[in-house]
Amino acid sequence: MVRNLFLFPLLFIPLVAQEAPRTLAEEFTRLEYQLRKRQLSPEEKKKNLEKNMISSVKNTLGHRLENPFKELKDLKFQDLAMEKSQDPRIYFVKYKEYYFQYLFPVDPELYLTNPLEEKFLEKPPGMDLAGAHSEEKK
């Protein structure tokens, strides 16, 4: 009986409706949802693509060139030849004698991102690519 007397006052504590504080994970999820559903203008898409390509090429060549800061400091989007594949996440890029294939986790026109995979090729001086895929006939 004594045990029940201690529980009785707890029943009359007024309940105050309070909004539970949001966690950082909830805020992140809400922000991500809002960013995904917004529509980007063609100018914003172009800007994202330019930033992603410049960053990707600088990162790739930064590991391979002797003095990357000097050689890449003036790199501009206009210096790149670029082609999108049928998959909007795959791009083929050429800069001077360097060729790249980038696979992005998402469309690089919509998000600022780094490539998931990259393939890098350097064309040797004097190599002719005109007949690269033609087979010799006997």
N, CA and C atoms as an extended XYZ file, in Angstrom:
414
Properties=species:S:1:pos:R:3:atomname:S:1:resname:S:1:resid:I:1 pbc="F F F"
N         0.817       -1.188        0.000 N   MET     1
C         0.000        0.000        0.000 CA  MET     1
C         0.866        1.260        0.000 C   MET     1
N         1.952        1.260        0.707 N   VAL     2
C         2.830        2.423        0.783 CA  VAL     2
C         3.443        2.714       -0.577 C   VAL     2
N         3.726        1.687       -1.319 N   ARG     3
C         4.296        1.882       -2.649 CA  ARG     3
C         3.342        2.653       -3.549 C   ARG     3
N         2.090        2.405       -3.482 N   ASN     4
C         1.101        3.078       -4.321 CA  ASN     4
C         0.958        4.547       -3.977 C   ASN     4
N         1.197        4.929       -2.738 N   LEU     5
C         1.095        6.341       -2.340 CA  LEU     5
C         2.173        7.188       -3.010 C   LEU     5
N         3.302        6.612       -3.253 N   PHE     6
C         4.377        7.370       -3.905 CA  PHE     6
C         4.105        7.601       -5.385 C   PHE     6
N         3.395        6.736       -6.037 N   LEU     7
C         3.075        6.876       -7.447 CA  LEU     7
C         1.921        7.836       -7.684 C   LEU     7
N         1.052        7.994       -6.726 N   PHE     8
C        -0.146        8.817       -6.876 CA  PHE     8
C         0.174       10.269       -7.232 C   PHE     8
N         1.123       10.943       -6.596 N   PRO     9
C         1.407       12.345       -6.954 CA  PRO     9
C         1.949       12.496       -8.378 C   PRO     9
N         2.554       11.484       -8.916 N   LEU    10
C         3.088       11.564      -10.270 CA  LEU    10
C         1.982       11.657      -11.314 C   LEU    10
N         0.819       11.197      -11.012 N   LEU    11
C        -0.286       11.241      -11.959 CA  LEU    11
C        -0.798       12.656      -12.185 C   LEU    11
N        -0.559       13.559      -11.277 N   PHE    12
C        -1.080       14.919      -11.376 CA  PHE    12
C        -0.061       15.934      -11.866 C   PHE    12
N         1.093       15.495      -12.291 N   ILE    13
C         2.088       16.414      -12.852 CA  ILE    13
C         1.583       16.882      -14.197 C   ILE    13
N         1.450       18.176      -14.390 N   PRO    14
C         0.933       18.655      -15.678 CA  PRO    14
C         1.916       18.334      -16.804 C   PRO    14
N         1.359       17.898      -17.886 N   LEU    15
C         2.186       17.603      -19.051 CA  LEU    15
C         2.240       18.836      -19.928 C   LEU    15
N         3.412       19.301      -20.213 N   VAL    16
C         3.602       20.469      -21.059 CA  VAL    16
C         4.026       19.990      -22.431 C   VAL    16
N         3.290       20.429      -23.433 N   ALA    17
C         3.627       20.021      -24.800 CA  ALA    17
C         4.851       20.800      -25.242 C   ALA    17
N         5.911       20.097      -25.477 N   GLN    18
C         7.138       20.712      -25.950 CA  GLN    18
C         7.561       20.029      -27.240 C   GLN    18
N         8.072       20.848      -28.132 N   GLU    19
C         8.596       20.276      -29.370 CA  GLU    19
C         9.958       19.671      -29.055 C   GLU    19
N        10.111       18.442      -29.405 N   ALA    20
C        11.383       17.774      -29.159 CA  ALA    20
C        12.468       18.446      -30.000 C   ALA    20
N        13.636       18.645      -29.427 N   PRO    21
C        14.702       19.273      -30.214 CA  PRO    21
C        15.110       18.371      -31.376 C   PRO    21
N        15.342       18.995      -32.506 N   ARG    22
C        15.749       18.222      -33.685 CA  ARG    22
C        17.205       17.814      -33.555 C   ARG    22
N        17.474       16.645      -34.048 N   THR    23
C        18.855       16.187      -34.051 CA  THR    23
C        19.539       16.711      -35.307 C   THR    23
N        20.809       16.673      -35.295 N   LEU    24
C        21.585       17.095      -36.455 CA  LEU    24
C        21.273       16.219      -37.662 C   LEU    24
N        21.042       14.944      -37.421 N   ALA    25
C        20.699       14.026      -38.515 CA  ALA    25
C        19.369       14.416      -39.146 C   ALA    25
N        18.396       14.816      -38.336 N   GLU    26
C        17.102       15.247      -38.875 CA  GLU    26
C        17.248       16.534      -39.684 C   GLU    26
N        18.032       17.465      -39.177 N   GLU    27
C        18.256       18.706      -39.908 CA  GLU    27
C        18.950       18.442      -41.241 C   GLU    27
N        19.934       17.563      -41.223 N   PHE    28
C        20.649       17.203      -42.445 CA  PHE    28
C        19.681       16.603      -43.463 C   PHE    28
N        18.837       15.689      -43.013 N   THR    29
C        17.881       15.027      -43.903 CA  THR    29
C        16.902       16.024      -44.502 C   THR    29
N        16.409       16.961      -43.697 N   ARG    30
C        15.482       17.974      -44.205 CA  ARG    30
C        16.156       18.882      -45.230 C   ARG    30
N        17.386       19.296      -44.928 N   LEU    31
C        18.128       20.141      -45.861 CA  LEU    31
C        18.382       19.403      -47.171 C   LEU    31
N        18.796       18.145      -47.080 N   GLU    32
C        19.058       17.355      -48.279 CA  GLU    32
C        17.799       17.232      -49.129 C   GLU    32
N        16.663       17.006      -48.495 N   TYR    33
C        15.402       16.896      -49.224 CA  TYR    33
C        15.073       18.203      -49.938 C   TYR    33
N        15.228       19.321      -49.242 N   GLN    34
C        14.934       20.620      -49.844 CA  GLN    34
C        15.852       20.901      -51.032 C   GLN    34
N        17.124       20.558      -50.901 N   LEU    35
C        18.066       20.794      -51.992 CA  LEU    35
C        17.780       19.892      -53.187 C   LEU    35
N        17.334       18.687      -52.936 N   ARG    36
C        17.048       17.752      -54.034 CA  ARG    36
C        15.829       18.167      -54.840 C   ARG    36
N        14.842       18.718      -54.167 N   LYS    37
C        13.604       19.018      -54.880 CA  LYS    37
C        13.623       20.378      -55.573 C   LYS    37
N        14.596       21.215      -55.281 N   ARG    38
C        14.626       22.522      -55.942 CA  ARG    38
C        15.153       22.376      -57.366 C   ARG    38
N        14.657       23.213      -58.231 N   GLN    39
C        15.046       23.186      -59.639 CA  GLN    39
C        16.155       24.207      -59.882 C   GLN    39
N        17.221       23.761      -60.524 N   LEU    40
C        18.332       24.653      -60.832 CA  LEU    40
C        18.125       25.295      -62.197 C   LEU    40
N        18.567       26.516      -62.314 N   SER    41
C        18.514       27.202      -63.602 CA  SER    41
C        19.640       26.661      -64.485 C   SER    41
N        19.562       26.866      -65.795 N   PRO    42
C        20.648       26.432      -66.687 CA  PRO    42
C        21.994       27.065      -66.306 C   PRO    42
N        21.981       28.298      -65.824 N   GLU    43
C        23.227       28.957      -65.413 CA  GLU    43
C        23.830       28.263      -64.188 C   GLU    43
N        22.970       27.870      -63.226 N   GLU    44
C        23.463       27.171      -62.040 CA  GLU    44
C        24.027       25.798      -62.401 C   GLU    44
N        23.357       25.113      -63.320 N   LYS    45
C        23.849       23.805      -63.764 CA  LYS    45
C        25.211       23.932      -64.441 C   LYS    45
N        25.344       24.944      -65.293 N   LYS    46
C        26.611       25.158      -65.989 CA  LYS    46
C        27.721       25.485      -64.992 C   LYS    46
N        27.409       26.299      -64.009 N   LYS    47
C        28.391       26.681      -62.991 CA  LYS    47
C        28.842       25.450      -62.191 C   LYS    47
N        27.895       24.605      -61.802 N   ASN    48
C        28.243       23.373      -61.077 CA  ASN    48
C        29.139       22.475      -61.916 C   ASN    48
N        28.775       22.296      -63.184 N   LEU    49
C        29.561       21.443      -64.071 CA  LEU    49
C        30.980       21.989      -64.229 C   LEU    49
N        31.107       23.291      -64.428 N   GLU    50
C        32.430       23.907      -64.575 CA  GLU    50
C        33.278       23.683      -63.330 C   GLU    50
N        32.709       23.917      -62.151 N   LYS    51
C        33.461       23.725      -60.904 CA  LYS    51
C        33.885       22.272      -60.735 C   LYS    51
N        32.960       21.351      -61.026 N   ASN    52
C        33.276       19.930      -60.880 CA  ASN    52
C        34.381       19.490      -61.833 C   ASN    52
N        34.332       19.937      -63.074 N   MET    53
C        35.337       19.515      -64.052 CA  MET    53
C        36.708       20.119      -63.757 C   MET    53
N        36.735       21.404      -63.446 N   ILE    54
C        38.019       22.046      -63.121 CA  ILE    54
C        38.638       21.369      -61.897 C   ILE    54
N        37.845       21.165      -60.887 N   SER    55
C        38.337       20.523      -59.664 CA  SER    55
C        38.833       19.104      -59.941 C   SER    55
N        38.094       18.344      -60.736 N   SER    56
C        38.476       16.959      -61.040 CA  SER    56
C        39.782       16.893      -61.824 C   SER    56
N        39.907       17.736      -62.854 N   VAL    57
C        41.130       17.728      -63.670 CA  VAL    57
C        42.327       18.176      -62.833 C   VAL    57
N        42.154       19.210      -62.029 N   LYS    58
C        43.259       19.672      -61.173 CA  LYS    58
C        43.663       18.590      -60.186 C   LYS    58
N        42.693       17.908      -59.629 N   ASN    59
C        43.002       16.849      -58.676 CA  ASN    59
C        43.727       15.690      -59.348 C   ASN    59
N        43.249       15.274      -60.511 N   THR    60
C        43.880       14.163      -61.226 CA  THR    60
C        45.300       14.511      -61.637 C   THR    60
N        45.481       15.676      -62.257 N   LEU    61
C        46.818       16.057      -62.725 CA  LEU    61
C        47.728       16.490      -61.583 C   LEU    61
N        47.149       16.916      -60.479 N   GLY    62
C        47.954       17.320      -59.326 CA  GLY    62
C        48.814       16.200      -58.789 C   GLY    62
N        48.405       14.969      -59.027 N   HIS    63
C        49.167       13.806      -58.566 CA  HIS    63
C        50.195       13.343      -59.591 C   HIS    63
N        50.110       13.882      -60.797 N   ARG    64
C        50.938       13.339      -61.872 CA  ARG    64
C        51.954       14.338      -62.432 C   ARG    64
N        51.713       15.609      -62.255 N   LEU    65
C        52.621       16.616      -62.804 CA  LEU    65
C        53.717       16.957      -61.816 C   LEU    65
N        54.853       17.394      -62.358 N   GLU    66
C        55.982       17.753      -61.516 CA  GLU    66
C        55.681       18.997      -60.683 C   GLU    66
N        55.145       20.022      -61.319 N   ASN    67
C        54.830       21.263      -60.628 CA  ASN    67
C        53.367       21.642      -60.930 C   ASN    67
N        52.419       20.966      -60.279 N   PRO    68
C        51.009       21.161      -60.640 CA  PRO    68
C        50.485       22.575      -60.380 C   PRO    68
N        50.951       23.230      -59.327 N   PHE    69
C        50.453       24.578      -59.022 CA  PHE    69
C        50.796       25.558      -60.135 C   PHE    69
N        52.001       25.445      -60.643 N   LYS    70
C        52.439       26.349      -61.710 CA  LYS    70
C        51.718       26.022      -63.024 C   LYS    70
N        51.630       24.743      -63.338 N   GLU    71
C        51.069       24.323      -64.620 CA  GLU    71
C        49.548       24.425      -64.684 C   GLU    71
N        48.873       24.353      -63.558 N   LEU    72
C        47.407       24.325      -63.569 CA  LEU    72
C        46.749       25.584      -63.002 C   LEU    72
N        47.543       26.559      -62.588 N   LYS    73
C        46.941       27.727      -61.941 CA  LYS    73
C        46.041       28.526      -62.887 C   LYS    73
N        46.304       28.501      -64.168 N   ASP    74
C        45.500       29.253      -65.136 CA  ASP    74
C        44.502       28.366      -65.885 C   ASP    74
N        44.254       27.162      -65.405 N   LEU    75
C        43.320       26.254      -66.068 CA  LEU    75
C        41.908       26.845      -66.031 C   LEU    75
N        41.285       26.895      -67.197 N   LYS    76
C        39.919       27.414      -67.314 CA  LYS    76
C        39.041       26.347      -67.962 C   LYS    76
N        37.764       26.468      -67.729 N   PHE    77
C        36.802       25.521      -68.287 CA  PHE    77
C        36.887       25.494      -69.814 C   PHE    77
N        37.151       26.639      -70.410 N   GLN    78
C        37.241       26.736      -71.872 CA  GLN    78
C        38.425       25.946      -72.418 C   GLN    78
N        39.409       25.622      -71.580 N   ASP    79
C        40.579       24.850      -72.008 CA  ASP    79
C        40.271       23.357      -72.149 C   ASP    79
N        39.115       22.947      -71.660 N   LEU    80
C        38.764       21.533      -71.660 CA  LEU    80
C        37.843       21.203      -72.827 C   LEU    80
N        38.140       20.086      -73.495 N   ALA    81
C        37.196       19.517      -74.458 CA  ALA    81
C        36.440       18.458      -73.679 C   ALA    81
N        35.115       18.470      -73.797 N   MET    82
C        34.331       17.604      -72.936 CA  MET    82
C        33.160       17.002      -73.694 C   MET    82
N        32.835       15.774      -73.312 N   GLU    83
C        31.700       15.081      -73.916 CA  GLU    83
C        31.004       14.259      -72.840 C   GLU    83
N        29.678       14.386      -72.794 N   LYS    84
C        28.877       13.615      -71.843 CA  LYS    84
C        28.462       12.310      -72.511 C   LYS    84
N        28.517       11.213      -71.768 N   SER    85
C        28.063        9.933      -72.322 CA  SER    85
C        26.547        9.845      -72.186 C   SER    85
N        25.983        8.699      -72.549 N   GLN    86
C        24.536        8.515      -72.397 CA  GLN    86
C        24.128        8.525      -70.932 C   GLN    86
N        25.007        8.073      -70.074 N   ASP    87
C        24.788        8.144      -68.625 CA  ASP    87
C        25.202        9.545      -68.182 C   ASP    87
N        24.316       10.338      -67.576 N   PRO    88
C        24.663       11.723      -67.221 CA  PRO    88
C        25.731       11.837      -66.144 C   PRO    88
N        26.179       10.723      -65.600 N   ARG    89
C        27.225       10.762      -64.579 CA  ARG    89
C        28.616       10.522      -65.152 C   ARG    89
N        28.707       10.141      -66.426 N   ILE    90
C        29.998        9.825      -67.039 CA  ILE    90
C        30.374       10.907      -68.047 C   ILE    90
N        31.581       11.427      -67.903 N   TYR    91
C        32.097       12.466      -68.806 CA  TYR    91
C        33.471       12.063      -69.317 C   TYR    91
N        33.721       12.399      -70.579 N   PHE    92
C        35.038       12.243      -71.186 CA  PHE    92
C        35.599       13.651      -71.342 C   PHE    92
N        36.835       13.830      -70.909 N   VAL    93
C        37.439       15.161      -70.902 CA  VAL    93
C        38.833       15.074      -71.499 C   VAL    93
N        39.203       16.119      -72.239 N   LYS    94
C        40.553       16.206      -72.794 CA  LYS    94
C        41.128       17.564      -72.415 C   LYS    94
N        42.369       17.528      -71.934 N   TYR    95
C        43.116       18.748      -71.643 CA  TYR    95
C        44.540       18.540      -72.156 C   TYR    95
N        44.911       19.321      -73.144 N   LYS    96
C        46.204       19.172      -73.824 CA  LYS    96
C        46.344       17.732      -74.312 C   LYS    96
N        47.389       16.996      -73.861 N   GLU    97
C        47.565       15.604      -74.303 CA  GLU    97
C        47.016       14.607      -73.274 C   GLU    97
N        46.234       15.108      -72.320 N   TYR    98
C        45.686       14.265      -71.258 CA  TYR    98
C        44.211       13.965      -71.528 C   TYR    98
N        43.841       12.723      -71.327 N   TYR    99
C        42.464       12.281      -71.513 CA  TYR    99
C        41.961       11.691      -70.197 C   TYR    99
N        40.710       11.986      -69.862 N   PHE   100
C        40.116       11.527      -68.609 CA  PHE   100
C        38.728       10.954      -68.882 C   PHE   100
N        38.376        9.984      -68.100 N   GLN   101
C        36.997        9.521      -68.041 CA  GLN   101
C        36.611        9.575      -66.571 C   GLN   101
N        35.546       10.326      -66.277 N   TYR   102
C        35.100       10.483      -64.899 CA  TYR   102
C        33.713        9.875      -64.719 C   TYR   102
N        33.555        9.127      -63.651 N   LEU   103
C        32.257        8.613      -63.239 CA  LEU   103
C        31.917        9.296      -61.919 C   LEU   103
N        30.866       10.091      -61.920 N   PHE   104
C        30.446       10.811      -60.731 CA  PHE   104
C        29.341       10.037      -60.018 C   PHE   104
N        29.212       10.205      -58.691 N   PRO   105
C        28.145        9.505      -57.965 CA  PRO   105
C        26.759       10.049      -58.302 C   PRO   105
N        26.707       11.312      -58.700 N   VAL   106
C        25.457       11.973      -59.095 CA  VAL   106
C        25.748       12.835      -60.311 C   VAL   106
N        24.722       13.370      -60.919 N   ASP   107
C        24.890       14.245      -62.074 CA  ASP   107
C        25.694       15.483      -61.661 C   ASP   107
N        26.871       15.710      -62.252 N   PRO   108
C        27.712       16.842      -61.846 CA  PRO   108
C        27.144       18.210      -62.228 C   PRO   108
N        26.066       18.233      -62.990 N   GLU   109
C        25.400       19.505      -63.256 CA  GLU   109
C        24.499       19.905      -62.092 C   GLU   109
N        24.080       18.950      -61.300 N   LEU   110
C        23.133       19.224      -60.227 CA  LEU   110
C        23.787       19.420      -58.865 C   LEU   110
N        24.927       18.782      -58.643 N   TYR   111
C        25.574       18.819      -57.332 CA  TYR   111
C        27.066       19.080      -57.484 C   TYR   111
N        27.664       19.704      -56.472 N   LEU   112
C        29.120       19.797      -56.408 CA  LEU   112
C        29.601       18.479      -55.821 C   LEU   112
N        30.455       17.798      -56.563 N   THR   113
C        30.850       16.447      -56.175 CA  THR   113
C        32.233       16.124      -56.727 C   THR   113
N        32.797       15.058      -56.242 N   ASN   114
C        34.063       14.527      -56.761 CA  ASN   114
C        33.763       13.217      -57.480 C   ASN   114
N        34.572       12.856      -58.473 N   PRO   115
C        34.317       11.599      -59.178 CA  PRO   115
C        34.504       10.386      -58.273 C   PRO   115
N        33.689        9.373      -58.519 N   LEU   116
C        33.862        8.085      -57.831 CA  LEU   116
C        35.035        7.327      -58.435 C   LEU   116
N        35.094        7.386      -59.770 N   GLU   117
C        36.156        6.690      -60.501 CA  GLU   117
C        36.712        7.623      -61.559 C   GLU   117
N        37.972        7.438      -61.843 N   GLU   118
C        38.590        8.196      -62.929 CA  GLU   118
C        39.533        7.289      -63.687 C   GLU   118
N        39.581        7.513      -64.982 N   LYS   119
C        40.576        6.843      -65.824 CA  LYS   119
C        41.390        7.956      -66.454 C   LYS   119
N        42.686        7.763      -66.443 N   PHE   120
C        43.601        8.788      -66.929 CA  PHE   120
C        44.494        8.193      -68.005 C   PHE   120
N        44.591        8.893      -69.124 N   LEU   121
C        45.479        8.480      -70.207 CA  LEU   121
C        46.285        9.690      -70.664 C   LEU   121
N        47.531        9.446      -71.000 N   GLU   122
C        48.364       10.499      -71.573 CA  GLU   122
C        48.797       10.058      -72.960 C   GLU   122
N        48.480       10.869      -73.935 N   LYS   123
C        48.808       10.534      -75.322 CA  LYS   123
C        50.292       10.807      -75.558 C   LYS   123
N        51.045        9.790      -75.995 N   PRO   124
C        52.465        9.994      -76.295 CA  PRO   124
C        52.634       10.928      -77.500 C   PRO   124
N        53.707       11.708      -77.528 N   PRO   125
C        53.935       12.604      -78.665 CA  PRO   125
C        54.022       11.826      -79.972 C   PRO   125
N        53.367       12.344      -80.996 N   GLY   126
C        53.429       11.731      -82.313 CA  GLY   126
C        52.455       10.598      -82.545 C   GLY   126
N        51.701       10.192      -81.555 N   MET   127
C        50.751        9.100      -81.738 CA  MET   127
C        49.562        9.600      -82.551 C   MET   127
N        49.190        8.810      -83.571 N   ASP   128
C        48.059        9.154      -84.429 CA  ASP   128
C        46.834        8.385      -83.945 C   ASP   128
N        45.786        9.107      -83.584 N   LEU   129
C        44.566        8.461      -83.109 CA  LEU   129
C        43.543        8.228      -84.203 C   LEU   129
N        43.858        8.630      -85.435 N   ALA   130
C        42.901        8.511      -86.536 CA  ALA   130
C        42.543        7.051      -86.811 C   ALA   130
N        43.477        6.153      -86.762 N   GLY   131
C        43.217        4.751      -87.056 CA  GLY   131
C        43.229        3.875      -85.838 C   GLY   131
N        42.924        4.411      -84.697 N   ALA   132
C        43.054        3.673      -83.449 CA  ALA   132
C        42.147        2.463      -83.362 C   ALA   132
N        40.952        2.544      -83.956 N   HIS   133
C        40.011        1.419      -83.841 CA  HIS   133
C        39.864        0.640      -85.136 C   HIS   133
N        40.555        1.050      -86.184 N   SER   134
C        40.418        0.316      -87.451 CA  SER   134
C        41.266       -0.954      -87.392 C   SER   134
N        40.729       -1.998      -87.948 N   GLU   135
C        41.432       -3.268      -87.962 CA  GLU   135
C        42.117       -3.441      -89.313 C   GLU   135
N        43.286       -4.057      -89.277 N   GLU   136
C        44.005       -4.300      -90.517 CA  GLU   136
C        43.359       -5.425      -91.290 C   GLU   136
N        43.266       -5.241      -92.619 N   LYS   137
C        42.708       -6.296      -93.468 CA  LYS   137
C        43.846       -7.066      -94.084 C   LYS   137
N        43.708       -8.364      -94.125 N   LYS   138
C        44.761       -9.209      -94.701 CA  LYS   138
C        44.479       -9.474      -96.141 C   LYS   138
